[in-house]
């Protein structure tokens, strides 16, 4: 068992900035860039791509020498050569949520799959479409949002932007309340391919919407090897307007041999409310960068995270919340369940500059280690220069208690089932907050069936 708790300070800044330093050309990164830029587009989108590509050409893949990546070694990714290919959509299976049976967009290896999508059950005032399927006049409105979020010049985000040919677009008009959840499904899995899903969400002032963003692999493989070694590099931008509400559930269930790097960038305007439920279950190596930028007063931000890994998986979550205005509230609870020789990483930053008076911010990382070989590195961080705030952060690490297991055994429950009950209870605190009942049931069943978590 290994744990590091280090609430060290972060650089003084009132915005989120994860910009890479320009270094010598990285041959591996250049090869990836050549693959994702092989297809061309036109007009403003091509100009956007070329600008990002120029930045990538002078960047490098992060190494463990960099503070933001010191626990996540990408050397195994660099050993593989990926290419861009398309899966056959007709042979794919995925979970259809009954609540979103007719409000679903599906992308396969980053390519829109109309035969798997369904958007007939949507009210007026909301646009749910792929970017290429939008009329030209609506595409013009996209320009002010696409690739305009803070942190765009981070190497994997820029690589995604350099390869944009299409994207999932959800645009909710002013004061429109959408009761039906929107399900965005991104399927990958072909061996040695790279896919770059892109998602743009705009919730105009006074609007409300629920989103489920899911990353999964092709189903039906008989072994982990058949699932394929592939790389998903995903970017999602969410713009929350004045007094708007966005509930966002992100589920990562990639294949056992996959690599997954994801960026979620959120901009919150005055009086807006944003809630994120981030669930990480799959991939051999995964990294999720979650960045919140407050652009107005009196915002509410709730971040719930759950990572469940086993075997030799590595799952890294980096979050950054920049609270730049007064009267804001942020709450974050991130839980990790780590079995076998798996390694979880959590790094959470909360920035409260002097002008963000009367801010309330709470951050907690709770970890459950199920094996003596399991490892977690946790680093909660607060930078506060305001003098009238209520802020707290912390981290805990524990194992299943023998007396709790003994108590359940004394009530006629065998040891394996007792361990499952305790693990499920730990995970349920996060899963039960997801506002889509069918997805809650799927995830609870998934946790219950993870046999490797109950074995030391």
C-alpha positions, 0 to 999 in steps of 0.5 A: 500500500502506498499513499501520499498526501501533499496539500502543497501550494499551486502557482498564483493565478486567477484562471485555470491555465495548463499551458505546456511549455514549447519545446523541441519537436516531438517525433511521436507527437508529430506522427500522431498529428499527421494521422489525425490531420489527414482529413481536411475541412473547409473555412473557419474550421480548417483555420481553427485546426491549423492553428492548433496543429501549429501549436502541437508541432512545437509541443511534447508528450508530457513526462513524469518529470512534469508536476502535473504528470508525475504519477502518470507515465505515458511511456507505454502509450509512446511505444504504440503507433496508432492510425485513424480507422472506422468501425462498422457501426452495424456490428456494435452494441451498447446500453440504450437508456430508456429515458433517452431512447429517442434523444441519443447521438452515437459516434464510432471512432469519432465518426457520427453514426446516424443509424445508431442515433435517435433524436426524435423525442426533443422539444423545440428550443434545443439542438442535438446534432453532429456539427457537420449536420447543422445548417451553415448559419447555425455552424457560424454561431458555433465559432464563438464557443468551439475550442474557446475554453480555457486550457485549449493550449494543452497538448492533448486538447490541441491535438484533438482540435487539430483533428476536428472533422465533426463533433456532438453539439447540444445547444439549449436556447434561452429559458428552455427546460429540457426534461429528457436526458441527452445521451452522447455515446462514443464507441471505440475499440478497433486495434491500434486506432486513435479516435478523438471525440469532440463535444460542445454543450451550450446552455443559454441563460435560464435553460436547464438540461441533463447530459449523459456522456459515455465512452465505451468499447465495442462489445462481444469480445471474448478476451481483453486482447480481442477488445483491442489496444486503442487510444481515445483522446476526448474533449468536451466544452460546456458553456453554462449561461446566466441562471442556467442549470446543467447536470452532466454525467460522464461515464468512462468504460473503455476496454481493458487494454485501452488508453483514455485521455479526456478534457472537460472544460466548463465556463459558468456565468452568473447565477448558474449551476453545474453538477458533474458526476464523473465515473471511471471504470475502464481503460488500462490507463486513463486521465481526466482533466476537469476544469471549471472557470467561474465567469460571474458571481453566485455560481454553484458547482458540484463535482462528484467522482467515482473511480473503480479500478483493479488489475494493473489499471491506472486512473488519474483525475485532475480537477481545477476550480477557478472561483474568480467572483464572490458569493460562489459555492463549490462542493467536491467529493471524489471516491476511489476504490482500488483493488489488486495492483491498481493505481489511482491518482487524484489532484484537486485544485481550488483557486480563491483569489482576493476578489472572490469574497464570501466563497464557500468551497469544500473538497474531499477525496476518500479512498478505499484500498482492497489490496496490500498492493493497491496504491493511491496518490492524492493531492488536494490543493487550496490557494486562498488569498481572499479573507472572508471565505469558508473553505476546507479540503481533505483526503482519507484512505482506508481498507475494509474493516475486519470487524465490519466483515465479521459483523456481517458474517455473524448475521449469516452473510459469507465473507465474499458477500460481506465485502461486496456489500461494503464496497457497494455502500461506498460506491453508492453514495456517488452513484445514487446521485446520478439523475437517470434511474436506468444508468444508476441501475447499470452502474450498481450492477457493474460494481456488484459484478466486479469479482476482482474487487473482492479478492486480495 
